[in-house]
Amino acid sequence: MEKELMTEERIKRSARNVFSRKGFAGARISEIANSAGVKNAMVHYYFRSKQSLFDTIMKETVMKLRSIINPFINDEQTSLEEKIDLTIEKIHIFLLDNQDLPMFILNELQTNTNPENFISLYFNPMEDNISNSIFFKQMETHIKEQKLDNVISANHVFINLFAMSVFPHLSSKLLMNLLELDEQEYHLLIMEGQKLESLWIKKILNLE
């Protein structure tokens, strides 16, 4: 059983790498199998098809992100300020461990013949969706209390928070080149930027 689990995880690890580099359409079972050190038949044995393997990888990735974010965004005891700090921190940590994910998702949305289906299948709104969270409700309440609702909304704030967190990872190679930074220097810059992102979001909300 342990050997089977190791083989399955090795196939999934290989598939994440190949899918990230080549997308669903460009990925080949043979390449995934070769990278995992198994025969093609073994990939089909565990996952039946490329589509099934892709579904498994995507759903596990999204569920992992949800498991990191959901506990505190729906915690009534955590303040709005703390939620902002934690959301930015956790997104950065997640993306540092999944650096190819933003570009991969963007490519899939652009090349997929049915991008709406891709979104609904892997990112379909659920009860724990961000817009239904306590975090969102806290932002909406705070914006009204600060009389900012004629200028901004919780949607505006979240879009900016999300963009500032994701863009440095999405454009890492370009930014490293433009700023003449190596990977380690850029990584440090991103980590430093987390505090600034929190500060900017809080400034928008008149929290500090």
Steps between C-alpha positions, in 0.01 A plus 500: 500500500780742593679426172178567307454834676860595420448412133175697484660805662797476264265500200309801636823689568616433145158598360502834687834582342399400147157664516655820636751517217286381210138539605236232464503493120878479469557242774557139402446194719831361373692803627323487837577128528865540400552779752338290773710197407202279415340354187205667326273216612573585863370856454180362348472245781494771766319779314328340196561800269686828461177687577448308823859566605464870417175518700670342799793743490280809462250403769772411749676832435183707544400306812846554647468875450150498650623301802768765563273803457155397624571438871594859578285690248195348671627543854291757689776549757757613244495874433480654153861620533618149588306347214665738253846409631426126500340495154797672338750286690327168422452580130870581466607183682266290287626654175865463600427126524299507175689757295374386159133493602398861411644480148360151454146611592529810279615289205217250553242780505640642176540171311208299638214472251255538788659723766165541681487125551860501628411769756176335614663158528797602713405839649123469528366723780427298811367579847856585601554737207686820588199726429296309760772510764510684831806679360289651221221595740753669731632701207151602389408608854823692546466677163150618593611612847784699345260646241718367220222313321456781247866453399589133543342162570621174651529371142746781413708426808515127433594548133790725602609264777488204263680685220783622724549150639484308171664733246857478644482121457327512162765736357803389699730433204418833334538698822828329591633601161374858517628549854823305437442269796591136542247249637610535862491881487156493340372256762614738776333791320170311490523416871567866582210599277252307712517762777460779247198333340333471842584864573356621166176302540457632854564855379226458239263394778613768749609228738836663582 
